[in-house]
């Protein structure tokens, strides 16, 4: 059985050291489920801690933190992309990360494969308003456009009651349905990533 590795991007707007992140907790839930499929999780990169320059290339010059982040995510088999819901949309930091992945379209190998080919991506979404389905649609389209493979049942999310104050981090344990969904996401992603690692896309 092939060894698989996973890494997460947390696109919360809160830098490390501020109040807890519900997005981190959703990522942690997926990490636990992936462990049951012998997937080694390396780290969560909190994007708000890094100076990711605007742009659509892989390196936007002096001080740009994206090249090192790019190198890390491409060294793994599975990407967990975590974002909160803000104004019914993914966070602005999440959008910036996707914009930087646009560079993959021009970085193909001799067979026309982007550097993200044969790698799997899933989503971790949390918020207190509707928007999880809309975000997953936009997020998965962008990730697929930039070469990532999306498995069946690839999004684990929680949305609270509209105009209320309870956050995902306020639960003592994940709601049963969220926990079940996390297990399905991890199982499907690990299964697909293992197939793609053993038999990568052939390219053109």
N, C-alpha and C positions, 0 to 999 in steps of 0.2 A: 504494500500500500504506500502510495506516494506521500511524503511529508508535505503538509500545507502550512502556509503562514498567512496571518492576517494583520492588518493595521487599520487604524481608524482616524478619520478627520472629524474633529468637533468644531462646527461652525457657529457655536454660541457667540453672542456678542460680548460675553463676560470674560475678561482675562483671568488666568489662574490667580487664586488668592482672594477673589471676590466671593460673593455668595455661591452656594452650590449650584451646579448645572444639572437640570433634568435631562438634558441631552447626554451628559456623561453617564447618567444612570441607565439610560436606554442602551447606550453602547456597552456598558458593563454587563447588562442582561444578555446581550448577544454574545459577548466574549465568553460568558459562562456556558452558553449553549454550544458555541463552537468547540469548546474544550471537550465536550462529549463526542465530538467527531474527529478528535485527534488533530485539531487545528491549533497551531501555536500562535498566540497573540503577542505582538511585540510591544506596541505602545499606542496611546491616543495622542495625536498632535492637536493641541488647541490653537486654532488658526489665529485667534485674537491676540495671542502672545507673540506673534511674528509680524514683521514688516513685509507683507506681500504687496508688491507694487502692482498698480493697475497695468493691464496690457494683455496681449495675446501671444507673446513669445515665451519660451522656456526660461529666459534670463533677461530681465529688464534692467540689468546694470548694477552699479554699486549699491550695496545695502539691501538688495532684493533677497528675501528669505525663501522664495519659491524654489530656486534650483535644488536646494538641499531637501526640501519637502518632496519635490518631484522624484528625486533619486530614491528616497525612502519608500514612497508608495509603489513605485515600479519594481522594487526589490521583493514585493510580496505577491502572493497569489490572489488574495481577497482584500478588497477595500470596503470598509464600513464607512459610509458617508453620513454623518450625523448633522442634523440642523433643527433648530427650533422654528416654530411658526411665528412670524411677525407680520402683522397686517394681512394675514391670509396667505403669505408667501414665505419661501425659504429666506434665510437671512442674507444680508448684503455680502457678508463674508463668504457664504456658500457660493453665491453667484460669482464672486471674484475667483474662487478656486476653479470653478468650471470654465470661466473665461481663459484662465491660464492653461487649462488642458487643451484649449483650441489649437495650441501649437502642435499637438500630436498629429494633426492632419497633414502637416508638412514634414514629419519626421519618420516617414515610413522606410522599411527595409527594402531590399531588392525584390521582395515578393509583394510589396504594397501593404505590408502590415504595420499598423501603428504600434508604438512601444507598449501600449496597453492591451494589445491583442492577446487572447487566451487567458486574460485575467478577469475575475468576477467582481462585481460591485453590488452591494445591497445598501438599503437606507434605514436610518434610525431617526424618526421624526417625533417631536413632542411639541405640545402647545395647548393653550386654553381657548382656542377658537378653531373653527372649521378651517380646512385647508390641506389636510394630509394627502388626500387623493390628488388634488391639484398639484401639490408640490412633488409628489412621487412621479406624476406624469411628466412634469417639466424636467425633473432631475434625471429620470431614467432616459428620457430622450437625449439630453445633453451628454450623459455618460455613454450611451450607445453611439452617438455621433462621434465621440472621441475614442472609440475602440473597445470600451469595456463590454463585457457580456453580462446580461441581466437574467438571473434564474427565475423560475416560477415562484410566486409568493415571495418577492424580494424586499418588501417593506414591512418593518415593524414600527407601529406608531401608537400614540395615545393622544387623544384630544379631550379636554375637559368640557364641562358644561359652559355654554356661552355666558360671558359677562360675569363669571365667578372667579375666585382667587386661588383655587386649589391647583397645585402643580404636581407633576409626576413624581417629583422628589418628596412630596408630602406623604406618599403611601409607605406603609411599613413593609409591604411586599408588593410586587407587581400584580395588577389584576389578572385573574386566571386566564382570560382570553388573550391578553397581551403576552403572558408567559408562554401560552401554547403557540402563538404566532411566532414568537422569537425562536422557539424550537424548530418550527417549520422552515423559517428563513435560514437558520444555520445549517440544517440538514440538507436543504436543497442546494445552498451555495457551496457547501463542502463537496457534495456529490458532483456538481458541475465542474468545480475548480479542479477536482482530482482527474476527471475525464480530460479536461483541457490541458492539464499539466502533462499527462501521459501522451496525449495526442493533440498537439497544438493545431490551430487553424493552418491550412496549407498555403493560404495566400493566393495571389494571382497566378 
